[in-house]
Amino acid sequence: MNKREVHASVKDERLVIKRRNQMIKGAVSLFKEKGFHRTTTREIAKASGFSIGTLYEYIRTKEDVLYLVCDSIYDQVRDRLQKDLDQTEGTLESLKLGIANYFKVMDEMQDEVLVMYQEAKSLSKDALPYVLKKEFEMVSMFEDVIRRCVENGELALTDKQVEFIAHSIVVQGQMWGFRRWALQKVYSLDEYIELQTELLFNGIRGG
């Protein structure tokens, strides 16, 4: 599934990236507050710091903005985690570190993640499969780390168990973003990471 091209009449690639980043930032706050459907392109332009005319030089529709938001979130998560996860040594300690780093990224990007999951249903039929593919790529990053642990004899898991655990890690990280309003009354982020990791590892080891 190839990346969907979002048309821009401006040819300066650096300027396109700059303006779209401004759009993404402005749109996230609006989508969180009002939802995708109740937000207008004029409001997005204002929140981005430029005119509606300028906005349409970089996108064609409001849905383009939502697509850029979703795509940007996955790219940021991948870029921040890829280096750490690629360098893991196939040990439980390296897996634990990768999980902690992922949870921290989810904490820092909770507004973006919340918007993406609330509004992804509004993406077009050609855009949604691409965004869902990015979700599976994030899961695959953890699958690779867990498989290295299996290859090193640190864990004894089937392929199905590896895939399931990778999905569980991704969801547990997102859970902090979705439920932080309640969880942070009881746990700090570090406590949440420690508890979730402990429960996960106990489950993997069979208690």
Accessible surface in RSA format (square Angstrom, percent):
REM  Atomic radii and reference values for relative SASA: ProtOr
REM  Chains: A
REM  Algorithm: Lee & Richards
REM  Probe-radius: 1.40
REM  Slices: 20
REM RES _ NUM      All-atoms   Total-Side   Main-Chain    Non-polar    All polar
REM                ABS   REL    ABS   REL    ABS   REL    ABS   REL    ABS   REL
RES MET A   1   123.36  63.9  69.90  46.3  53.46 127.3  58.63  49.9  64.73  85.8
RES ASN A   2   136.40  94.1 120.93 116.9  15.47  37.3  30.93  74.4 105.47 101.9
RES LYS A   3   120.16  58.6  97.58  59.9  22.58  53.8  86.61  78.0  33.55  35.7
RES ARG A   4    53.80  22.6  42.23  21.5  11.57  27.5  19.49  26.6  34.31  20.8
RES GLU A   5   156.31  89.7 127.43  96.4  28.88  68.8  53.52 103.5 102.78  83.9
RES VAL A   6    14.31   9.4   1.96   1.8  12.34  29.7   3.60   3.1  10.71  29.0
RES HIS A   7    74.12  40.5  69.12  48.0   5.00  12.8  43.11  44.4  31.01  36.1
RES ALA A   8    18.33  16.9   7.49  11.6  10.84  24.7   7.97  11.2  10.36  27.4
RES SER A   9    63.38  53.6  46.04  61.4  17.34  39.9  40.20  85.6  23.18  32.5
RES VAL A  10    32.08  21.1  22.49  20.4   9.60  23.1  27.49  23.9   4.59  12.5
RES LYS A  11   173.59  84.7 144.15  88.4  29.44  70.1 110.71  99.6  62.88  67.0
RES ASP A  12    69.25  48.5  57.34  57.1  11.92  28.2  28.39  66.8  40.87  40.8
RES GLU A  13   114.06  65.5 110.13  83.3   3.93   9.4  53.46 103.4  60.60  49.5
RES ARG A  14   197.11  82.8 189.88  96.8   7.24  17.2  78.54 107.3 118.57  71.9
RES LEU A  15    58.50  32.6  55.39  39.6   3.11   7.8  57.94  40.7   0.56   1.5
RES VAL A  16     8.03   5.3   8.03   7.3   0.00   0.0   8.03   7.0   0.00   0.0
RES ILE A  17    93.21  53.0  90.17  67.2   3.04   7.3  93.04  67.0   0.17   0.5
RES LYS A  18   120.43  58.8 114.74  70.4   5.69  13.5  67.07  60.4  53.36  56.8
RES ARG A  19    59.54  25.0  59.54  30.4   0.00   0.0   0.44   0.6  59.10  35.8
RES ARG A  20    34.65  14.6  34.65  17.7   0.00   0.0  10.68  14.6  23.97  14.5
RES ASN A  21    81.85  56.4  75.57  73.0   6.28  15.1  24.27  58.4  57.58  55.7
RES GLN A  22    57.64  32.2  51.20  37.4   6.44  15.3  28.77  61.2  28.86  21.9
RES MET A  23     0.05   0.0   0.05   0.0   0.00   0.0   0.05   0.0   0.00   0.0
RES ILE A  24    18.94  10.8  18.94  14.1   0.00   0.0  18.94  13.6   0.00   0.0
RES LYS A  25   166.68  81.3 155.91  95.7  10.77  25.6 104.48  94.0  62.20  66.3
RES GLY A  26     5.67   7.0   0.00   N/A   5.67   7.0   5.19  14.2   0.48   1.1
RES ALA A  27     0.00   0.0   0.00   0.0   0.00   0.0   0.00   0.0   0.00   0.0
RES VAL A  28    10.41   6.9  10.41   9.4   0.00   0.0  10.41   9.0   0.00   0.0
RES SER A  29    64.95  54.9  55.49  74.1   9.46  21.8  49.85 106.1  15.11  21.2
RES LEU A  30    24.24  13.5  24.17  17.3   0.07   0.2  24.24  17.0   0.00   0.0
RES PHE A  31     1.16   0.6   0.00   0.0   1.16   3.0   0.00   0.0   1.16   3.3
RES LYS A  32   100.78  49.2  79.46  48.8  21.31  50.7  41.66  37.5  59.12  63.0
RES GLU A  33   135.97  78.1 102.14  77.3  33.83  80.6  43.17  83.5  92.80  75.8
RES LYS A  34    51.56  25.2  43.79  26.9   7.77  18.5  27.02  24.3  24.54  26.1
RES GLY A  35    19.10  23.6   0.00   N/A  19.10  23.6  16.99  46.6   2.11   4.7
RES PHE A  36    12.30   6.2  11.56   7.2   0.74   1.9  11.56   7.0   0.74   2.1
RES HIS A  37   136.57  74.6 112.79  78.4  23.79  60.9  81.50  84.0  55.07  64.1
RES ARG A  38   168.57  70.8 152.59  77.8  15.98  38.1  63.94  87.4 104.63  63.4
RES THR A  39     0.77   0.5   0.00   0.0   0.77   1.8   0.00   0.0   0.77   1.2
RES THR A  40    69.06  49.1  65.20  66.1   3.86   9.2  66.52  89.3   2.55   3.8
RES THR A  41    24.98  17.8  22.80  23.1   2.18   5.2   7.37   9.9  17.61  26.6
RES ARG A  42   157.43  66.1 156.33  79.7   1.11   2.6  63.95  87.4  93.48  56.7
RES GLU A  43    55.71  32.0  51.97  39.3   3.74   8.9  27.73  53.6  27.98  22.8
RES ILE A  44     0.00   0.0   0.00   0.0   0.00   0.0   0.00   0.0   0.00   0.0
RES ALA A  45     1.66   1.5   1.66   2.6   0.00   0.0   1.66   2.3   0.00   0.0
RES LYS A  46   175.59  85.7 156.58  96.1  19.01  45.3 105.10  94.6  70.49  75.1
RES ALA A  47    51.89  47.7  13.77  21.3  38.11  86.7  25.79  36.3  26.10  69.1
RES SER A  48     7.31   6.2   0.00   0.0   7.31  16.9   2.01   4.3   5.30   7.4
RES GLY A  49    64.15  79.1   0.00   N/A  64.15  79.1  33.28  91.3  30.87  69.1
RES PHE A  50    30.48  15.3  13.34   8.3  17.14  44.6  25.04  15.2   5.44  15.6
RES SER A  51    66.59  56.3  51.62  68.9  14.97  34.5  52.39 111.6  14.20  19.9
RES ILE A  52    41.12  23.4  37.37  27.8   3.75   9.1  37.37  26.9   3.75  10.2
RES GLY A  53    43.91  54.2   0.00   N/A  43.91  54.2  37.58 103.1   6.33  14.2
RES THR A  54    35.60  25.3  33.75  34.2   1.85   4.4   9.94  13.3  25.66  38.8
RES LEU A  55     0.00   0.0   0.00   0.0   0.00   0.0   0.00   0.0   0.00   0.0
RES TYR A  56   100.82  47.1  81.96  46.6  18.86  49.1  60.70  45.6  40.12  49.5
RES GLU A  57    73.53  42.2  72.55  54.9   0.98   2.3  17.44  33.7  56.09  45.8
RES TYR A  58     4.55   2.1   4.55   2.6   0.00   0.0   0.00   0.0   4.55   5.6
RES ILE A  59     0.87   0.5   0.00   0.0   0.87   2.1   0.00   0.0   0.87   2.4
RES ARG A  60   151.89  63.8 134.96  68.8  16.93  40.3  46.49  63.5 105.40  63.9
RES THR A  61    66.27  47.1  62.60  63.5   3.67   8.7  64.79  87.0   1.48   2.2
RES LYS A  62    42.96  21.0  39.05  24.0   3.90   9.3  26.86  24.2  16.10  17.1
RES GLU A  63    28.74  16.5  27.20  20.6   1.54   3.7  20.38  39.4   8.36   6.8
RES ASP A  64     6.56   4.6   6.56   6.5   0.00   0.0   0.00   0.0   6.56   6.5
RES VAL A  65     0.09   0.1   0.09   0.1   0.00   0.0   0.09   0.1   0.00   0.0
RES LEU A  66     0.00   0.0   0.00   0.0   0.00   0.0   0.00   0.0   0.00   0.0
RES TYR A  67     1.10   0.5   1.10   0.6   0.00   0.0   1.10   0.8   0.00   0.0
RES LEU A  68    20.69  11.5  19.66  14.1   1.03   2.6  19.70  13.8   0.99   2.7
RES VAL A  69     0.00   0.0   0.00   0.0   0.00   0.0   0.00   0.0   0.00   0.0
RES CYS A  70     0.00   0.0   0.00   0.0   0.00   0.0   0.00   0.0   0.00   0.0
RES ASP A  71     6.79   4.8   6.63   6.6   0.16   0.4   1.09   2.6   5.70   5.7
RES SER A  72    21.04  17.8  14.77  19.7   6.27  14.4  12.82  27.3   8.22  11.5
RES ILE A  73     1.79   1.0   1.79   1.3   0.00   0.0   1.79   1.3   0.00   0.0
RES TYR A  74    10.37   4.8   8.54   4.9   1.83   4.8   3.56   2.7   6.80   8.4
RES ASP A  75    33.40  23.4  33.40  33.2   0.00   0.0  11.90  28.0  21.50  21.4
RES GLN A  76    75.67  42.3  72.88  53.3   2.78   6.6  29.07  61.9  46.60  35.3
RES VAL A  77     0.96   0.6   0.96   0.9   0.00   0.0   0.96   0.8   0.00   0.0
RES ARG A  78    87.36  36.7  86.97  44.3   0.39   0.9  30.88  42.2  56.49  34.2
RES ASP A  79    89.00  62.3  68.56  68.2  20.43  48.3  28.85  67.9  60.15  60.0
RES ARG A  80   109.82  46.1  89.52  45.6  20.30  48.3  42.41  58.0  67.41  40.9
RES LEU A  81     0.41   0.2   0.41   0.3   0.00   0.0   0.41   0.3   0.00   0.0
RES GLN A  82    62.18  34.8  62.18  45.4   0.00   0.0  30.92  65.8  31.26  23.7
RES LYS A  83   141.19  68.9 134.80  82.7   6.38  15.2  83.40  75.1  57.79  61.6
RES ASP A  84    56.19  39.4  48.96  48.7   7.23  17.1   7.08  16.7  49.11  49.0
RES LEU A  85     2.40   1.3   2.40   1.7   0.00   0.0   2.40   1.7   0.00   0.0
RES ASP A  86    83.73  58.7  61.35  61.1  22.38  52.9  21.83  51.4  61.90  61.7
RES GLN A  87   120.83  67.6  97.11  71.0  23.71  56.5  42.37  90.2  78.46  59.5
RES THR A  88    18.09  12.9   5.08   5.2  13.01  31.0   8.59  11.5   9.50  14.4
RES GLU A  89   132.60  76.1 112.77  85.3  19.83  47.2  46.23  89.4  86.36  70.5
RES GLY A  90     0.27   0.3   0.00   N/A   0.27   0.3   0.27   0.7   0.00   0.0
RES THR A  91    42.50  30.2  42.50  43.1   0.00   0.0  38.91  52.3   3.59   5.4
RES LEU A  92    26.61  14.8  26.02  18.6   0.60   1.5  26.33  18.5   0.28   0.8
RES GLU A  93   125.79  72.2 121.42  91.9   4.37  10.4  61.93 119.8  63.86  52.1
RES SER A  94    14.35  12.1   9.73  13.0   4.63  10.7  13.88  29.6   0.47   0.7
RES LEU A  95     0.00   0.0   0.00   0.0   0.00   0.0   0.00   0.0   0.00   0.0
RES LYS A  96    87.91  42.9  87.91  53.9   0.00   0.0  36.79  33.1  51.12  54.5
RES LEU A  97   107.54  59.9 103.25  73.9   4.29  10.8 107.24  75.3   0.30   0.8
RES GLY A  98     1.03   1.3   0.00   N/A   1.03   1.3   0.82   2.2   0.21   0.5
RES ILE A  99     1.18   0.7   1.18   0.9   0.00   0.0   1.18   0.9   0.00   0.0
RES ALA A 100    16.01  14.7  16.01  24.7   0.00   0.0  16.01  22.6   0.00   0.0
RES ASN A 101    31.69  21.9  29.78  28.8   1.91   4.6   8.63  20.8  23.07  22.3
RES TYR A 102     0.00   0.0   0.00   0.0   0.00   0.0   0.00   0.0   0.00   0.0
RES PHE A 103     0.09   0.0   0.09   0.1   0.00   0.0   0.09   0.1   0.00   0.0
RES LYS A 104    85.55  41.7  85.18  52.3   0.36   0.9  37.62  33.9  47.93  51.1
RES VAL A 105     6.13   4.0   6.13   5.6   0.00   0.0   6.13   5.3   0.00   0.0
RES MET A 106     3.30   1.7   2.97   2.0   0.34   0.8   2.49   2.1   0.81   1.1
RES ASP A 107    28.49  20.0  24.78  24.7   3.71   8.8   0.00   0.0  28.49  28.4
RES GLU A 108   106.49  61.1  71.31  54.0  35.18  83.8  40.77  78.9  65.72  53.7
RES MET A 109     8.29   4.3   8.29   5.5   0.01   0.0   8.29   7.1   0.00   0.0
RES GLN A 110    35.12  19.6  34.07  24.9   1.05   2.5   7.57  16.1  27.55  20.9
RES ASP A 111    52.28  36.6  51.43  51.2   0.85   2.0   7.62  17.9  44.66  44.5
RES GLU A 112    47.03  27.0  47.03  35.6   0.00   0.0   2.59   5.0  44.43  36.3
RES VAL A 113     3.23   2.1   3.23   2.9   0.00   0.0   3.23   2.8   0.00   0.0
RES LEU A 114    43.54  24.2  43.17  30.9   0.37   0.9  43.17  30.3   0.37   1.0
RES VAL A 115     0.04   0.0   0.04   0.0   0.00   0.0   0.04   0.0   0.00   0.0
RES MET A 116     5.17   2.7   5.17   3.4   0.00   0.0   5.17   4.4   0.00   0.0
RES TYR A 117    80.76  37.7  55.79  31.7  24.98  65.0  56.62  42.5  24.15  29.8
RES GLN A 118    79.98  44.7  72.02  52.6   7.96  18.9  32.30  68.7  47.68  36.2
RES GLU A 119    15.50   8.9  15.50  11.7   0.00   0.0   0.00   0.0  15.50  12.7
RES ALA A 120    16.92  15.6  16.92  26.1   0.00   0.0  16.92  23.8   0.00   0.0
RES LYS A 121   156.97  76.6 125.08  76.7  31.89  75.9 111.68 100.5  45.29  48.2
RES SER A 122    23.56  19.9   0.98   1.3  22.57  52.0   8.75  18.6  14.80  20.7
RES LEU A 123    12.61   7.0   0.00   0.0  12.61  31.7   0.00   0.0  12.61  33.9
RES SER A 124    38.18  32.3  27.37  36.5  10.81  24.9  38.18  81.3   0.00   0.0
RES LYS A 125   196.08  95.7 177.97 109.2  18.11  43.1 126.21 113.6  69.87  74.4
RES ASP A 126    86.89  60.9  70.28  69.9  16.62  39.3  49.60 116.7  37.29  37.2
RES ALA A 127     0.00   0.0   0.00   0.0   0.00   0.0   0.00   0.0   0.00   0.0
RES LEU A 128    54.20  30.2  54.20  38.8   0.00   0.0  54.20  38.1   0.00   0.0
RES PRO A 129    49.52  36.1  42.51  38.8   7.01  25.5  45.50  37.6   4.02  25.0
RES TYR A 130    14.49   6.8  14.49   8.2   0.00   0.0   6.94   5.2   7.55   9.3
RES VAL A 131     3.48   2.3   3.47   3.1   0.01   0.0   3.48   3.0   0.00   0.0
RES LEU A 132    89.87  50.0  89.80  64.2   0.07   0.2  89.86  63.1   0.01   0.0
RES LYS A 133    78.83  38.5  74.22  45.5   4.61  11.0  55.49  49.9  23.34  24.9
RES LYS A 134    12.76   6.2  10.00   6.1   2.76   6.6   8.62   7.8   4.13   4.4
RES GLU A 135    32.87  18.9  32.87  24.9   0.00   0.0  18.77  36.3  14.10  11.5
RES PHE A 136   119.47  59.8 118.53  73.4   0.94   2.5 118.69  72.0   0.78   2.2
RES GLU A 137    64.73  37.2  61.35  46.4   3.38   8.1  38.91  75.3  25.82  21.1
RES MET A 138     9.38   4.9   7.80   5.2   1.58   3.8   7.91   6.7   1.47   2.0
RES VAL A 139     2.00   1.3   2.00   1.8   0.00   0.0   2.00   1.7   0.00   0.0
RES SER A 140    48.39  40.9  48.39  64.6   0.00   0.0  23.63  50.3  24.76  34.7
RES MET A 141    15.91   8.2  11.63   7.7   4.28  10.2  12.89  11.0   3.02   4.0
RES PHE A 142     0.21   0.1   0.21   0.1   0.00   0.0   0.21   0.1   0.00   0.0
RES GLU A 143    23.74  13.6  23.74  18.0   0.00   0.0   0.70   1.4  23.04  18.8
RES ASP A 144    71.09  49.8  67.70  67.4   3.40   8.0  12.22  28.8  58.87  58.7
RES VAL A 145     0.20   0.1   0.20   0.2   0.00   0.0   0.20   0.2   0.00   0.0
RES ILE A 146     0.00   0.0   0.00   0.0   0.00   0.0   0.00   0.0   0.00   0.0
RES ARG A 147    80.93  34.0  80.85  41.2   0.08   0.2  39.11  53.5  41.81  25.3
RES ARG A 148    64.14  26.9  63.54  32.4   0.60   1.4  35.51  48.5  28.62  17.3
RES CYS A 149     0.00   0.0   0.00   0.0   0.00   0.0   0.00   0.0   0.00   0.0
RES VAL A 150    45.26  29.8  35.85  32.5   9.41  22.7  35.85  31.1   9.41  25.5
RES GLU A 151   140.03  80.4 100.89  76.3  39.15  93.2  48.55  93.9  91.49  74.7
RES ASN A 152    88.59  61.1  55.70  53.8  32.89  79.2  17.61  42.4  70.98  68.6
RES GLY A 153    66.05  81.5   0.00   N/A  66.05  81.5  32.91  90.3  33.14  74.2
RES GLU A 154    74.84  43.0  52.32  39.6  22.52  53.6   7.16  13.8  67.68  55.3
RES LEU A 155    15.34   8.5   5.15   3.7  10.19  25.6  10.91   7.7   4.43  11.9
RES ALA A 156    98.48  90.6  67.92 104.8  30.56  69.5  74.14 104.4  24.35  64.5
RES LEU A 157    30.47  17.0   8.14   5.8  22.32  56.1  11.73   8.2  18.74  50.4
RES THR A 158    81.75  58.1  74.44  75.5   7.31  17.4  78.30 105.2   3.45   5.2
RES ASP A 159   105.69  74.0  98.97  98.5   6.72  15.9  28.71  67.6  76.98  76.8
RES LYS A 160   176.17  85.9 169.61 104.1   6.56  15.6 113.40 102.1  62.76  66.9
RES GLN A 161    85.59  47.9  83.08  60.7   2.51   6.0  26.02  55.4  59.57  45.2
RES VAL A 162     2.39   1.6   2.39   2.2   0.00   0.0   2.39   2.1   0.00   0.0
RES GLU A 163    80.56  46.2  80.56  60.9   0.00   0.0  11.79  22.8  68.77  56.1
RES PHE A 164   145.06  72.6 141.23  87.5   3.83  10.0 144.75  87.8   0.31   0.9
RES ILE A 165    15.47   8.8  15.39  11.5   0.08   0.2  15.47  11.1   0.00   0.0
RES ALA A 166     0.00   0.0   0.00   0.0   0.00   0.0   0.00   0.0   0.00   0.0
RES HIS A 167    59.68  32.6  59.45  41.3   0.23   0.6  38.08  39.3  21.60  25.1
RES SER A 168    25.51  21.6  18.88  25.2   6.63  15.3  14.87  31.7  10.64  14.9
RES ILE A 169     0.02   0.0   0.02   0.0   0.00   0.0   0.02   0.0   0.00   0.0
RES VAL A 170     1.38   0.9   1.38   1.3   0.00   0.0   1.38   1.2   0.00   0.0
RES VAL A 171    88.60  58.3  88.42  80.0   0.18   0.4  88.42  76.8   0.18   0.5
RES GLN A 172    35.82  20.0  35.67  26.1   0.15   0.3  10.59  22.6  25.23  19.1
RES GLY A 173     0.00   0.0   0.00   N/A   0.00   0.0   0.00   0.0   0.00   0.0
RES GLN A 174     9.26   5.2   9.02   6.6   0.24   0.6   0.62   1.3   8.63   6.5
RES MET A 175    72.21  37.4  70.12  46.4   2.09   5.0  52.58  44.7  19.63  26.0
RES TRP A 176     5.61   2.2   5.61   2.7   0.00   0.0   5.61   3.0   0.00   0.0
RES GLY A 177     8.87  10.9   0.00   N/A   8.87  10.9   2.63   7.2   6.24  14.0
RES PHE A 178    70.17  35.1  58.15  36.0  12.02  31.3  58.27  35.3  11.90  34.1
RES ARG A 179   112.18  47.1 112.18  57.2   0.00   0.0  29.97  41.0  82.21  49.8
RES ARG A 180    60.84  25.5  60.78  31.0   0.06   0.2   2.29   3.1  58.56  35.5
RES TRP A 181   150.86  60.5 141.02  68.3   9.84  23.1 134.04  71.5  16.82  27.3
RES ALA A 182    25.81  23.7  21.64  33.4   4.17   9.5  21.83  30.7   3.98  10.5
RES LEU A 183    26.87  15.0  25.44  18.2   1.43   3.6  26.87  18.9   0.00   0.0
RES GLN A 184   100.10  56.0  77.18  56.4  22.92  54.6  17.64  37.6  82.45  62.5
RES LYS A 185   162.02  79.0 121.51  74.6  40.51  96.5  85.47  76.9  76.55  81.5
RES VAL A 186   103.62  68.2  76.77  69.5  26.86  64.7  81.87  71.1  21.75  59.0
RES TYR A 187    70.50  32.9  67.61  38.5   2.88   7.5  33.80  25.4  36.69  45.2
RES SER A 188    58.62  49.5  45.35  60.5  13.27  30.6  51.18 109.0   7.44  10.4
RES LEU A 189    36.26  20.2  30.79  22.0   5.47  13.8  30.79  21.6   5.47  14.7
RES ASP A 190    95.03  66.6  89.29  88.9   5.74  13.6  30.56  71.9  64.47  64.3
RES GLU A 191    90.87  52.2  86.95  65.8   3.92   9.3  33.50  64.8  57.37  46.8
RES TYR A 192     5.15   2.4   5.13   2.9   0.02   0.0   5.15   3.9   0.00   0.0
RES ILE A 193    14.96   8.5  14.96  11.1   0.00   0.0  14.96  10.8   0.00   0.0
RES GLU A 194   112.37  64.5 108.57  82.1   3.80   9.0  33.82  65.4  78.55  64.1
RES LEU A 195    69.05  38.5  67.22  48.1   1.84   4.6  68.97  48.4   0.08   0.2
RES GLN A 196    20.72  11.6  20.67  15.1   0.05   0.1   2.94   6.2  17.79  13.5
RES THR A 197     4.12   2.9   3.46   3.5   0.66   1.6   4.06   5.5   0.07   0.1
RES GLU A 198    94.51  54.3  86.51  65.4   8.00  19.1  31.43  60.8  63.09  51.5
RES LEU A 199   106.29  59.2  96.77  69.2   9.52  23.9  97.17  68.2   9.12  24.5
RES LEU A 200    18.63  10.4  11.97   8.6   6.65  16.7  17.63  12.4   1.00   2.7
RES PHE A 201    15.40   7.7  14.93   9.2   0.48   1.2  15.40   9.3   0.00   0.0
RES ASN A 202    60.45  41.7  59.99  58.0   0.46   1.1  12.77  30.7  47.69  46.1
RES GLY A 203    57.07  70.4   0.00   N/A  57.07  70.4  37.21 102.1  19.86  44.5
RES ILE A 204    27.33  15.6   4.12   3.1  23.21  55.9   8.55   6.2  18.78  51.0
RES ARG A 205   145.28  61.0 107.72  54.9  37.56  89.4  50.81  69.4  94.47  57.3
RES GLY A 206    70.78  87.3   0.00   N/A  70.78  87.3  36.82 101.0  33.96  76.1
RES GLY A 207    90.59 111.7   0.00   N/A  90.59 111.7  43.21 118.6  47.38 106.1
END  Absolute sums over single chains surface
CHAIN  1 A    11213.7       9414.1       1799.7       6077.1       5136.6
END  Absolute sums over all chains
TOTAL         11213.7       9414.1       1799.7       6077.1       5136.6
